[in-house]
Amino acid sequence: MDSTSPKFNVYKHQNEFVRSRDKFPALVAGYGSGKTYAFCLKALCELGRNPGKICLLAEPVYPMVRDVLQPTLEEIMNEIGFSFTYKASEWKYNVKWNGGYGTIILRSAENWRRWAGLNLAVFGIDEASLLKDDGAWKMGISRLRDGYHLTGFTTTTPEGFNWHYTYWKEEQRKDYKLIQAKSTDNKHLPEDFIQSLYDNYDEKLILAYLHGQYVNLQHGSTYYAFDRDINVRESNYEENKEIRIGMDFNVDPMSAVLWQEHNDTPKIRVFDEIGIRHTGGNDLMTKRMADEIKRRYPNNNKVICYPDPAGNQRNTSSDQTDHDILRKAGFYLKVKRKHPSITDSVNSVNNVMKECIIDPKCKNLIRDLEQVVNKEGTRAIDKSNPELTHYSDAFRYSIDYEHPVRKPETKTFIG
């Protein structure tokens, strides 16, 4: 079987990956570089080297299997001219081509423990750097026991110095092959695709998501794009503009960060912060927060609040939710149904630092932006210090809502 038939004029990095006979190859590349296409072609190529055997393909979570992997795999099989049947209850494809047949099963890598008992010739993990550890990779290797060319492979956008970096870059391991590529290596991208990356990501993430380079995203400061010398300066409140308020419902303190949007640079101007401490008993902190905001800014009837999504639950001191209390106070709420992705919302804050100033009196927010760090080896926020993260979380909710990072989507057309 030749999965790189003339119907697929693949790019150099894709061809090197698909045709590789290394036992453990990885394609690490920027957004839109054709990783998932190469991933599926590689799977079909390896199935051809292992007729009659089983290939497992995984995404970090099942929604990615359904929304990304499955449609790409089926499209490629149809274009090549393979016939296949699909058994939905088992997420299994029985694939046939001239001279052979094989089986592809689709799985979620976060449920890698369920792979025990499988006998595989091939396995692959797409967007492998999104996994918190190497559990799925090790399990896949342990299941390679029935085939003629046993192999495991990954494709991914780099997500920092994590386990994937250790396996394919930091250590020169036997049988491991690293192939890297940039987004711009895909010459069929829409004209505005690259610009959209620059618009949505800071300089560090551009190295990862455009150039396909491993960069430090797990260690050190969470809000690494913040620079006191650049971002901290006087920011005057303007009464004729809407007040935007990010709000965190932590009990002690309850925190609010107030800012306004401008048409000229800097577009985001943080002019105040408010902290409310619990006084004991049935203290209605949310009502006190609303009253304090109205006391400080009595003449502004245009207040938009971006509260913690958890505030839609019943308040233990009231028959109203925190959101109900804010609405009753006259605030217009913009809130997501669930907490935003930590990675995406932190990325949004880092990105807006290019056009954000924070008044020096907002000492708690400034302290957060300078001192909040990631948990070691992850992109999760370290919340071990009870005095940190509250104000930056409040700010993050509002920025994620109004200025979310928008991962550009594109179909990878190949020849």
C-alpha positions as CSV (number, residue, x, y, z in Angstrom):
1,M,0.0,0.0,0.0
2,D,1.3,3.5,-0.9
3,S,-0.5,6.1,1.2
4,T,1.4,8.9,-0.5
5,S,-0.2,8.3,-3.9
6,P,-0.3,11.1,-6.5
7,K,-3.6,12.3,-5.0
8,F,-1.6,13.6,-2.0
9,N,1.3,16.0,-3.0
10,V,2.4,16.2,0.6
11,Y,4.9,18.7,1.8
12,K,8.5,17.8,2.7
13,H,7.9,17.6,6.5
14,Q,4.7,15.5,6.0
15,N,6.4,13.1,3.6
16,E,9.4,12.6,5.9
17,F,7.0,11.7,8.7
18,V,4.7,9.5,6.8
19,R,7.4,7.5,5.1
20,S,9.6,7.3,8.2
21,R,10.6,3.7,9.3
22,D,11.9,4.9,12.6
23,K,10.2,3.1,15.5
24,F,9.0,6.3,17.3
25,P,8.8,9.3,15.0
26,A,7.2,12.6,16.0
27,L,6.0,15.5,13.9
28,V,6.2,18.7,15.9
29,A,4.8,21.7,14.0
30,G,2.8,24.9,14.2
31,Y,-0.9,25.4,13.7
32,G,-2.2,24.7,10.2
33,S,1.0,22.8,9.2
34,G,-1.0,19.7,8.2
35,K,-0.2,17.6,11.3
36,T,-3.5,15.7,11.5
37,Y,-3.5,15.0,7.8
38,A,0.0,13.6,8.1
39,F,-1.1,11.7,11.3
40,C,-3.9,9.9,9.4
41,L,-1.7,9.2,6.3
42,K,1.0,7.8,8.6
43,A,-1.6,5.5,10.2
44,L,-2.7,4.2,6.8
45,C,0.8,3.7,5.7
46,E,1.7,1.7,8.8
47,L,-1.5,-0.3,8.4
48,G,-0.2,-1.2,4.9
49,R,3.0,-2.5,6.5
50,N,1.0,-4.5,9.0
51,P,-1.9,-6.1,6.9
52,G,-4.5,-7.9,9.0
53,K,-3.4,-6.1,12.2
54,I,-4.7,-3.4,14.5
55,C,-3.8,0.3,14.7
56,L,-4.9,2.5,17.6
57,L,-5.3,6.2,17.0
58,A,-5.8,8.6,19.9
59,E,-6.6,12.2,20.7
60,P,-6.3,13.7,24.2
61,V,-10.1,13.7,24.7
62,Y,-13.1,12.1,22.9
63,P,-14.5,15.4,21.5
64,M,-11.3,15.8,19.5
65,V,-11.7,12.2,18.2
66,R,-15.1,13.1,17.0
67,D,-14.5,16.6,15.7
68,V,-10.9,16.4,14.4
69,L,-9.6,12.9,13.9
70,Q,-12.6,11.0,12.6
71,P,-13.6,13.4,9.8
72,T,-10.0,13.7,8.6
73,L,-9.4,10.0,8.6
74,E,-12.6,9.3,6.6
75,E,-11.9,12.0,4.1
76,I,-8.5,10.7,3.4
77,M,-9.7,7.1,3.0
78,N,-12.4,8.2,0.6
79,E,-10.0,10.3,-1.5
80,I,-7.4,7.4,-1.6
81,G,-10.2,5.0,-2.6
82,F,-10.1,2.7,0.4
83,S,-13.3,1.0,1.4
84,F,-14.2,0.8,5.1
85,T,-17.0,0.0,7.5
86,Y,-17.4,1.7,10.8
87,K,-18.8,0.2,14.1
88,A,-19.8,3.2,16.2
89,S,-20.2,1.2,19.5
90,E,-16.5,0.2,19.3
91,W,-15.1,3.3,17.5
92,K,-13.7,0.8,15.0
93,Y,-12.9,0.9,11.3
94,N,-12.4,-2.2,9.2
95,V,-10.4,-0.9,6.3
96,K,-9.8,-2.6,2.9
97,W,-7.5,-1.7,0.0
98,N,-6.2,-3.6,-3.0
99,G,-4.2,-6.5,-1.5
100,G,-5.0,-6.1,2.1
101,Y,-7.1,-5.2,5.1
102,G,-6.7,-3.9,8.6
103,T,-8.4,-2.4,11.7
104,I,-8.2,1.1,13.1
105,I,-9.6,1.8,16.5
106,L,-10.1,5.3,17.9
107,R,-9.6,6.1,21.5
108,S,-9.2,8.9,24.1
109,A,-5.6,9.2,25.4
110,E,-6.9,10.5,28.8
111,N,-8.4,7.0,29.3
112,W,-5.2,5.1,28.4
113,R,-5.7,2.6,31.2
114,R,-8.5,1.1,29.2
115,W,-6.0,0.1,26.5
116,A,-4.8,-2.8,28.6
117,G,-5.3,-6.1,26.9
118,L,-5.0,-4.8,23.4
119,N,-2.5,-6.3,21.0
120,L,-1.4,-3.7,18.5
121,A,0.9,-3.3,15.6
122,V,0.7,0.5,15.5
123,F,-0.5,3.3,17.7
124,G,-0.4,7.1,17.3
125,I,-1.3,10.0,19.5
126,D,-2.3,13.3,18.0
127,E,-1.7,16.6,19.9
128,A,0.3,14.5,22.4
129,S,1.8,17.6,24.1
130,L,-1.6,18.4,25.6
131,L,-1.3,15.3,27.8
132,K,-0.1,16.0,31.3
133,D,2.2,13.0,31.4
134,D,3.6,10.1,29.4
135,G,1.1,7.5,30.8
136,A,-0.7,7.0,27.4
137,W,2.6,6.8,25.5
138,K,4.0,4.1,27.9
139,M,0.8,2.1,27.7
140,G,0.8,2.3,23.9
141,I,4.4,1.0,23.8
142,S,3.5,-1.9,26.1
143,R,0.7,-2.9,23.7
144,L,3.0,-3.2,20.6
145,R,3.2,-7.0,20.3
146,D,1.4,-8.2,17.1
147,G,2.7,-7.0,13.8
148,Y,5.4,-6.8,11.1
149,H,6.6,-3.2,11.7
150,L,5.8,-2.3,15.3
151,T,5.7,1.5,15.7
152,G,4.3,4.3,17.8
153,F,4.2,7.9,16.6
154,T,2.9,11.4,17.7
155,T,2.0,14.7,16.1
156,T,1.6,17.8,18.1
157,T,1.9,21.5,18.5
158,P,4.6,22.0,21.2
159,E,3.2,23.0,24.6
160,G,6.4,23.7,26.5
161,F,9.1,21.7,28.2
162,N,6.9,18.8,29.1
163,W,7.2,15.0,28.8
164,H,7.1,15.2,25.0
165,Y,10.1,17.6,25.0
166,T,12.0,15.2,27.2
167,Y,11.4,12.2,24.9
168,W,12.0,13.7,21.5
169,K,14.2,16.8,22.1
170,E,16.0,16.9,25.5
171,E,17.3,13.3,25.4
172,Q,18.7,11.5,22.4
173,R,16.8,8.3,22.8
174,K,17.3,5.3,20.6
175,D,14.7,4.8,17.8
176,Y,13.1,8.3,18.5
177,K,13.0,10.7,15.5
178,L,12.0,14.3,15.7
179,I,10.7,16.2,12.6
180,Q,9.8,19.9,13.1
181,A,8.0,22.3,10.8
182,K,6.5,25.8,10.7
183,S,2.9,26.9,9.9
184,T,4.3,28.7,6.9
185,D,5.6,25.3,5.5
186,N,1.9,24.8,4.4
187,K,1.7,26.9,1.3
188,H,-2.1,26.4,1.0
189,L,-3.0,28.3,4.2
190,P,-5.5,31.2,3.8
191,E,-3.9,34.6,3.4
192,D,-5.0,35.9,6.8
193,F,-4.1,32.7,8.7
194,I,-0.6,33.7,9.8
195,Q,-1.7,37.2,10.7
196,S,-4.4,35.8,12.9
197,L,-1.8,33.9,14.9
198,Y,0.1,37.2,15.5
199,D,-3.1,38.9,16.5
200,N,-4.1,36.2,19.1
201,Y,-0.8,35.1,20.7
202,D,2.1,36.8,22.5
203,E,5.7,36.4,21.3
204,K,6.5,33.3,23.3
205,L,3.4,31.4,22.0
206,I,4.2,32.5,18.4
207,L,7.5,30.5,18.7
208,A,5.4,27.5,19.7
209,Y,2.2,27.8,17.6
210,L,3.7,29.3,14.5
211,H,7.3,28.2,14.4
212,G,6.8,24.8,16.1
213,Q,9.5,25.3,18.7
214,Y,9.5,24.1,22.2
215,V,9.5,27.0,24.6
216,N,9.1,27.3,28.4
217,L,5.4,27.4,29.2
218,Q,5.2,25.3,32.3
219,H,7.8,26.9,34.6
220,G,7.9,30.2,36.2
221,S,5.5,33.1,35.9
222,T,2.0,32.4,34.7
223,Y,1.6,35.9,33.3
224,Y,5.0,36.2,31.8
225,A,4.0,38.9,29.3
226,F,3.4,41.4,32.1
227,D,6.1,44.0,32.6
228,R,5.8,46.5,35.4
229,D,7.9,49.1,33.5
230,I,5.6,48.9,30.5
231,N,2.2,48.0,31.9
232,V,2.0,50.0,35.1
233,R,1.2,53.6,34.7
234,E,-1.6,56.0,35.6
235,S,-5.0,55.1,34.2
236,N,-7.8,57.6,34.6
237,Y,-11.4,56.6,34.9
238,E,-13.7,58.2,32.4
239,E,-17.3,58.6,33.5
240,N,-18.8,58.5,30.0
241,K,-17.4,55.0,29.3
242,E,-18.7,51.6,30.4
243,I,-17.1,50.1,33.5
244,R,-16.1,46.5,33.0
245,I,-15.6,44.4,36.1
246,G,-13.9,41.0,36.4
247,M,-15.1,39.4,39.7
248,D,-13.9,36.4,41.7
249,F,-16.2,35.1,44.5
250,N,-13.5,33.8,46.8
251,V,-14.6,34.2,50.4
252,D,-11.6,36.0,51.7
253,P,-11.1,38.2,49.8
254,M,-13.8,38.6,47.2
255,S,-12.1,40.5,44.4
256,A,-13.0,42.8,41.6
257,V,-10.9,44.4,38.9
258,L,-12.3,47.4,37.1
259,W,-11.3,48.5,33.6
260,Q,-12.4,50.4,30.5
261,E,-12.1,49.7,26.8
262,H,-10.7,52.4,24.6
263,N,-10.4,52.7,20.8
264,D,-6.9,54.1,20.9
265,T,-3.8,52.5,22.4
266,P,-3.6,51.3,25.2
267,K,-7.0,49.8,24.6
268,I,-7.4,48.1,28.0
269,R,-7.0,50.5,31.0
270,V,-7.4,49.1,34.5
271,F,-8.2,51.9,36.9
272,D,-9.3,50.3,40.1
273,E,-9.5,47.1,42.2
274,I,-11.8,46.3,45.2
275,G,-11.3,43.6,47.8
276,I,-14.0,42.6,50.3
277,R,-13.1,40.5,53.4
278,H,-15.6,38.3,55.1
279,T,-16.9,39.7,58.4
280,G,-18.5,36.5,59.7
281,G,-22.0,35.2,60.0
282,N,-24.4,35.6,57.2
283,D,-22.3,38.3,55.5
284,L,-23.7,39.0,52.1
285,M,-20.3,39.8,50.5
286,T,-21.7,40.1,46.9
287,K,-24.2,42.7,48.0
288,R,-21.4,44.6,49.8
289,M,-19.3,44.5,46.7
290,A,-22.1,45.8,44.5
291,D,-22.8,48.6,47.0
292,E,-19.1,49.5,47.2
293,I,-18.8,49.7,43.4
294,K,-21.9,52.0,43.2
295,R,-20.5,54.1,46.0
296,R,-17.2,54.7,44.2
297,Y,-18.8,55.3,40.8
298,P,-22.4,56.6,41.5
299,N,-22.9,58.4,38.2
300,N,-22.1,55.5,35.9
301,N,-25.2,53.4,34.9
302,K,-23.3,51.3,32.4
303,V,-21.6,48.5,34.4
304,I,-20.8,45.2,32.8
305,C,-19.7,42.4,35.2
306,Y,-17.8,39.2,34.2
307,P,-18.2,37.1,37.4
308,D,-16.8,33.7,38.3
309,P,-19.2,31.1,36.7
310,A,-19.5,29.4,40.1
311,G,-21.5,32.4,41.3
312,N,-24.6,31.0,39.6
313,Q,-25.0,28.5,42.5
314,R,-27.1,29.3,45.5
315,N,-25.5,31.6,48.0
316,T,-25.3,29.9,51.5
317,S,-26.3,33.2,53.1
318,S,-29.2,34.0,50.8
319,D,-31.9,32.4,48.7
320,Q,-30.4,34.2,45.7
321,T,-27.3,33.4,43.7
322,D,-24.4,35.8,43.5
323,H,-25.3,36.4,39.9
324,D,-28.9,37.3,41.0
325,I,-27.6,39.8,43.5
326,L,-25.4,41.5,40.9
327,R,-28.3,41.7,38.4
328,K,-30.6,43.1,41.1
329,A,-27.9,45.8,41.7
330,G,-28.3,46.9,38.1
331,F,-25.2,45.2,36.6
332,Y,-25.3,43.6,33.2
333,L,-23.6,40.2,33.4
334,K,-21.5,38.5,30.8
335,V,-20.6,35.0,32.0
336,K,-19.7,31.7,30.6
337,R,-21.6,28.5,31.6
338,K,-18.4,27.0,33.0
339,H,-15.0,28.1,34.0
340,P,-12.8,29.0,31.0
341,S,-9.9,26.8,30.0
342,I,-6.9,27.8,32.2
343,T,-4.5,27.7,29.3
344,D,-6.7,29.7,26.9
345,S,-7.7,32.3,29.4
346,V,-4.1,32.8,30.6
347,N,-3.0,33.1,27.0
348,S,-5.6,35.8,26.5
349,V,-4.2,37.8,29.4
350,N,-0.7,37.5,28.2
351,N,-1.8,38.5,24.7
352,V,-3.6,41.7,25.8
353,M,-0.5,42.9,27.8
354,K,0.6,44.4,24.4
355,E,-2.2,47.0,24.8
356,C,-2.9,47.2,28.5
357,I,-2.0,49.6,31.3
358,I,-2.8,49.1,35.0
359,D,-3.0,52.0,37.5
360,P,-0.3,51.8,40.2
361,K,-3.0,51.8,43.0
362,C,-4.1,48.3,41.8
363,K,-1.4,46.8,44.0
364,N,-3.0,43.3,44.4
365,L,-3.5,42.8,40.7
366,I,0.0,43.9,40.0
367,R,1.4,41.6,42.7
368,D,-0.6,38.7,41.2
369,L,0.7,39.3,37.7
370,E,4.2,39.4,39.0
371,Q,4.1,36.5,41.5
372,V,1.5,33.9,40.3
373,V,3.3,30.9,38.9
374,N,2.4,27.6,37.3
375,K,2.5,24.3,39.1
376,E,5.8,22.6,38.3
377,G,5.7,20.8,35.0
378,T,2.2,21.9,34.1
379,R,0.3,24.9,32.8
380,A,-2.1,24.8,35.8
381,I,-2.0,27.8,38.2
382,D,-0.3,27.3,41.6
383,K,-2.9,28.3,44.2
384,S,-0.9,27.2,47.3
385,N,-0.5,30.8,48.5
386,P,-3.9,31.9,49.8
387,E,-3.1,35.6,49.3
388,L,-2.5,35.2,45.5
389,T,-4.5,34.5,42.3
390,H,-7.8,36.2,43.4
391,Y,-7.4,39.5,41.5
392,S,-5.7,37.9,38.5
393,D,-8.5,35.3,38.3
394,A,-11.1,38.2,38.3
395,F,-9.2,40.0,35.6
396,R,-8.8,36.7,33.6
397,Y,-12.5,36.0,33.6
398,S,-13.2,39.4,31.9
399,I,-10.4,39.3,29.5
400,D,-11.2,35.8,28.4
401,Y,-14.7,36.8,27.7
402,E,-14.0,40.0,25.7
403,H,-10.6,39.2,24.2
404,P,-10.4,35.4,24.0
405,V,-7.6,33.8,22.0
406,R,-9.1,32.5,18.8
407,K,-7.2,29.5,17.6
408,P,-7.4,29.8,13.8
409,E,-9.1,27.0,12.1
410,T,-8.3,25.9,8.6
411,K,-8.7,22.9,6.4
412,T,-5.3,21.6,5.3
413,F,-5.5,21.3,1.5
414,I,-2.7,19.2,0.1
415,G,-2.1,19.4,-3.6
